[in-house]
Amino acid sequence: MLARREHSEKELRQKLLTRGLDVEDIDVAIEQLKKEGLQSESRYTEAFVHDRVSRGYGPCRIIQELKQKGVGDEISEEYIDERDPHWIERLAEVHKRKYGDDIPQDYKEQAKQSRFLQYRGFSSDQIHRLFKRLNEYDD
């Protein structure tokens, strides 16, 4: 399983359980994989974050997905800083890819675009700053 891609410990545990292995055997196997450096939460998190960022997802969604995958907050925080200014640039790229140069002209359109961007994992504060910046360029 680890030959194709990195797995979190939780993912690996679930996959082995579905194959009918004993819980104690799974624990021993995972510990051995960790000792040998074949399973690493940090390496998994780094690869996962890189993949999601390249697909246009924002920090809120990535953090939530990592939690679902069983990755702890400490490791997530090593790879994601929601306050990092580069997220606004990523947000602008996602907006441009979806809406082109269209700046929302009314509240209804802005709300529609905001919902899409929030679904992608960007915070309302980040989205507000993007729309403010877009309106400044429009003047």
N, C-alpha and C positions, 0 to 999 in steps of 0.2 A: 504493500500500500504506500509506503514511504518512497518508493522508487519513482513514482509518477509526480507527486507533489508533496509539499509539507502538510502535515495534519496537526491540529491542536491535540492535546492529550484527551480532551473530552470526545472529539471526533473519533480518534483512534479507539478509545474505549468502547464507544457505541458500535463502531463497525465490528470490533472483535466480539462483542456481546451478541450481535445479530448472527454471527457465524457459530454461535453455540459454545463458545469457550467458557471455561470456569472463571469466575471473578478473581479468585486468588491467582490463577495462572496469568490472567490479564495484567494484574498488578505487578507481578514479577517481570513479565515481558516488557511492560512500559518502563519500569525502573531500569532494566537492562539497556533498553534503547536509549534512555536518557544518559546513562553512564557512558555509553559508547558514542554519544553525540549524534545519534541518528534521529532523535526526536528532540526538538527544541522549541519551546513556546516563543522565545525571542525571534528565532529565525522564521517561524510560522507567521508571527505578527508582522514582521517586516515585509515578507512576501505578500501577505494579505492586504496590508495598507497600500503598498505600491500598486497592486492590481486594482484596488477599488478607486484610488486616486486617478489612475490612468483611464478608468471607465467613467470618470466625471462625478463620483460620489463625494459628498461633503463629510466633514468630521463627525457630525452628530450620528449619521447613519453608520459610518464605519465603526464608531465606538459601540453602537448598539449591536451591530452584527458580531463584533468581537466578543461582547458579553454573551451572546447566544452560543458562540463557539467555545465558551468556557475560559476565555482569556481574562486574566485578572486586570483590575484597574491600573496597578503599578506598571505592568508591561505595556498596556495600551497608552498610558501617559508618556512612556519613553518614546513612542513613535508618532503620537498625535498631540499637537498643541492647538487647541481650538482658537487661541488668540493670535496665532501666527498670521501675519499679513498676507502670506501667499495664498491663503484660502479665498480671499477676495478676488485674486487673479484667476484662480481655478473656477470660482463662481461666475466671473465674467465670461470665461471661455464656455462654460456649460450654457449660460444664457444665450450667448451669441450663436452657439451651435443649434440650439432649439428655436430661437426667435429671430436670428439674424440681427439686423440693426434696429429692429422694431422696439421702440420705447413705449411702454404702456401709456396711452393717452387719457385713460379714465380709471376710476377706482376698480371697476369690474375687471378690466383687463389686467391691472396690476395685481389684483387678488388672485386671478387665475394663474399668472406667472409665478406669484409667490408660493402658491400651493404646490406647483410643480417643483420649484426649487427646494422647498421644505421637504418634499418627498425624497428628493435626491440627497438630503442630509445636511443642508445648510441652515444655519440658525436665522431666526427672524431679524436679529440685529445685523448679521452679514448681508441679508437680502435688502434691508432698509438702506444700508450704506451703499450697496450697488445701485439701487434705484436713484439715490441722491446723486451719486457720481454720474450716472447716465443722464439725468436731467441737467446737470451742470454742463455737460458736453453739448447738450441739445441747444442751449441758449445762444 
